[in-house]
Amino acid sequence: MGSLTDKVTGKAKEVAGDLTGDSETRREGIDEERKGEKKDELERSEERADQKADEVADLERKTA
């Protein structure tokens, strides 16, 4: 699942848990939302790492 899907599904479970009084479903929803947020963080980190790798490659070409 993508991060947006995790966040939306998580929010839906959280709300359903609130409405039904089911704390387990609510907790699952919160956890799923967090998973989506962590996926976003990972994606941003990977993009930064790729940018840095490109910068290093450019510098190596210039100094070779």
PAPA-382125 format. One record per residue (C-alpha): residue number from 1; residue in one letter; x, y, z. Coordinates in Angstrom, 2 decimals, decimal comma. Layout:
BEGIN
[NUM 'A' [X Y Z]]
...
! end
This chain:
BEGIN
[1 'M' [0,00 0,00 0,00]]
[2 'G' [1,10 3,54 -0,61]]
[3 'S' [1,54 6,07 2,14]]
[4 'L' [-1,64 7,95 1,23]]
[5 'T' [-3,65 4,73 1,25]]
[6 'D' [-2,22 3,83 4,66]]
[7 'K' [-3,11 7,25 6,03]]
[8 'V' [-6,67 7,25 4,68]]
[9 'T' [-7,36 3,66 5,72]]
[10 'G' [-5,84 4,34 9,11]]
[11 'K' [-8,00 7,42 9,64]]
[12 'A' [-11,11 5,47 8,63]]
[13 'K' [-10,28 2,72 11,12]]
[14 'E' [-9,59 5,27 13,82]]
[15 'V' [-12,95 6,96 13,26]]
[16 'A' [-14,76 3,60 13,07]]
[17 'G' [-13,15 2,60 16,34]]
[18 'D' [-14,24 5,87 17,94]]
[19 'L' [-17,82 5,46 16,70]]
[20 'T' [-18,14 1,85 17,81]]
[21 'G' [-16,11 2,17 20,98]]
[22 'D' [-13,66 -0,44 19,69]]
[23 'S' [-10,30 0,62 21,07]]
[24 'E' [-8,43 -2,09 19,15]]
[25 'T' [-9,72 -0,86 15,78]]
[26 'R' [-8,94 2,72 16,79]]
[27 'R' [-5,39 1,71 17,75]]
[28 'E' [-4,93 -0,18 14,47]]
[29 'G' [-6,00 2,95 12,62]]
[30 'I' [-3,52 5,13 14,47]]
[31 'D' [-0,74 2,63 13,78]]
[32 'E' [-1,64 2,50 10,10]]
[33 'E' [-1,56 6,30 9,85]]
[34 'R' [1,88 6,30 11,45]]
[35 'K' [3,04 3,70 8,94]]
[36 'G' [1,98 6,03 6,11]]
[37 'E' [3,85 8,91 7,70]]
[38 'K' [6,99 6,78 8,06]]
[39 'K' [6,76 5,78 4,39]]
[40 'D' [6,65 9,48 3,50]]
[41 'E' [9,73 10,13 5,65]]
[42 'L' [11,57 7,26 4,01]]
[43 'E' [10,72 8,53 0,54]]
[44 'R' [11,99 12,03 1,41]]
[45 'S' [15,21 10,56 2,83]]
[46 'E' [15,76 8,47 -0,27]]
[47 'E' [15,25 11,54 -2,47]]
[48 'R' [17,81 13,50 -0,41]]
[49 'A' [20,28 10,61 -0,66]]
[50 'D' [19,81 10,46 -4,43]]
[51 'Q' [20,41 14,22 -4,69]]
[52 'K' [23,60 13,94 -2,65]]
[53 'A' [24,80 11,02 -4,80]]
[54 'D' [24,21 13,15 -7,90]]
[55 'E' [26,17 16,02 -6,34]]
[56 'V' [29,10 13,70 -5,57]]
[57 'A' [29,03 12,26 -9,09]]
[58 'D' [29,07 15,80 -10,57]]
[59 'L' [32,03 16,78 -8,39]]
[60 'E' [33,91 13,63 -9,33]]
[61 'R' [33,41 14,36 -13,04]]
[62 'K' [34,63 17,93 -12,56]]
[63 'T' [37,74 16,91 -10,66]]
[64 'A' [38,69 13,88 -12,74]]
! end
